[in-house]
Amino acid sequence: MIDCDEMAQRAFILGHTAVGTAPLVPELRLHLATEVTPLWQATEDSLHRSGLPPPYWAFPWVGGQAVARYVLDHPELVAGRTVLDFAAGCGLIALAAARAGAAAVIAVDIDPFARAAIALNAVLNADSMPDGRPARITVATEDPMGRPVPGVDLVLAGDVCYERPMAEAVICWLRTLAGAGLTVIIGDPGRSYLPRTGLTALAHHLVPTLLDIEDTDARATTVWRVERA
Ligand SMILES: C[S@@+](CC[C@H](N)C(=O)[O-])C[C@H]1O[C@@H](n2cnc3c(N)ncnc32)[C@H](O)[C@@H]1O
């Protein structure tokens, strides 16, 4: 059941984005913004609030693109497994996991607009899913950070090391999950708070991006396996 807030969020997203693709993942379509600032301002106006975080959900971040590419190129990683896309943003990684044959996909993000965008993007990609139906992604509202994730085999996360407190907490939690036997993979372009140890490189990509969000038009990005502490 979709509540009134989510209906309004979905209408806002449809009214302020256009359908496009992430350069590294042309197989999947997304509701995307073309510029950060106007959308950010429109979000604040619509909620009558200021000081909101940027609309992360409206862009495929380079880390997420790299992980999604890796999943599509290595479907055996997710096939038949239960996958969590943590801090999912637009849900690109979750969509890739669903397309690659995951048994179940859970996407979680603290931003309600991200959760609405993931639901819309799941519908948008019905024709690229194995069964031709909207991507089967459970959009979770409860933040699992710091806790076990029962039933999940594989945790994927794109671009989660951009702020120190979040990066420290996320990496500590992901290492604990790796220690409990889960496979944990992140994508990151070498952001300031990415740890320098305890990661194994799986793939490298030069990922096209927007000057508006990265101050450059491409970033060297690595897919990392997070090792246990
Ligand atoms: C830079 S964006 C990356 C989005 C996506 N993974 C990608 O690569 O395109 C970071 C995302 O983390 C989400 N986030 C921040 N803190 C979080 C938390 N504690 N739990 C879940 N999501 C969180 C934000 O709302 C945002 O969507």
The ligand as a Tripos MOL2 file, in Angstrom:
@<TRIPOS>MOLECULE
LIG
   27    29     1     0     0
SMALL
NO_CHARGES

@<TRIPOS>ATOM
      1 C1         26.2080    9.2430   -2.3600 C.3       1 LIG1
      2 S1         24.6350    8.5110   -2.2420 S.3       1 LIG1
      3 C2         24.9150    6.9370   -3.0290 C.3       1 LIG1
      4 C3         23.6370    6.3440   -3.5620 C.3       1 LIG1
      5 C4         23.8090    5.0500   -4.3740 C.3       1 LIG1
      6 N1         24.3520    3.9930   -3.5520 N.3       1 LIG1
      7 C5         24.6760    5.2730   -5.5860 C.2       1 LIG1
      8 O1         25.8450    4.8430   -5.5790 O.co2     1 LIG1
      9 O2         24.1880    5.8980   -6.5470 O.co2     1 LIG1
     10 C6         24.5660    8.0350   -0.5160 C.3       1 LIG1
     11 C7         23.1860    7.5270   -0.0580 C.3       1 LIG1
     12 O3         23.2900    7.0770    1.2930 O.3       1 LIG1
     13 C8         22.0580    7.3050    1.9390 C.3       1 LIG1
     14 N2         22.2910    7.1760    3.3770 N.ar      1 LIG1
     15 C9         23.0010    7.9910    4.1830 C.ar      1 LIG1
     16 N3         23.0230    7.5060    5.4470 N.ar      1 LIG1
     17 C10        22.3170    6.3550    5.4270 C.ar      1 LIG1
     18 C11        21.9640    5.3830    6.4390 C.ar      1 LIG1
     19 N4         22.3350    5.4950    7.7030 N.pl3     1 LIG1
     20 N5         21.2100    4.3310    6.0610 N.ar      1 LIG1
     21 C12        20.7920    4.1850    4.7820 C.ar      1 LIG1
     22 N6         21.0790    5.0760    3.7990 N.ar      1 LIG1
     23 C13        21.8320    6.1300    4.1130 C.ar      1 LIG1
     24 C14        21.6890    8.6890    1.4340 C.3       1 LIG1
     25 O4         20.3200    8.9980    1.6250 O.3       1 LIG1
     26 C15        22.0830    8.5720   -0.0530 C.3       1 LIG1
     27 O5         20.9950    8.1330   -0.8490 O.3       1 LIG1
@<TRIPOS>BOND
     1     1     2 1
     2     2     3 1
     3     2    10 1
     4     3     4 1
     5     4     5 1
     6     5     6 1
     7     5     7 1
     8     7     8 2
     9     7     9 1
    10    10    11 1
    11    11    12 1
    12    11    26 1
    13    12    13 1
    14    13    14 1
    15    13    24 1
    16    14    15 ar
    17    14    23 ar
    18    15    16 ar
    19    16    17 ar
    20    17    18 ar
    21    17    23 ar
    22    18    19 1
    23    18    20 ar
    24    20    21 ar
    25    21    22 ar
    26    22    23 ar
    27    24    25 1
    28    24    26 1
    29    26    27 1
@<TRIPOS>SUBSTRUCTURE
     1 LIG1         1 GROUP 0 **** ****
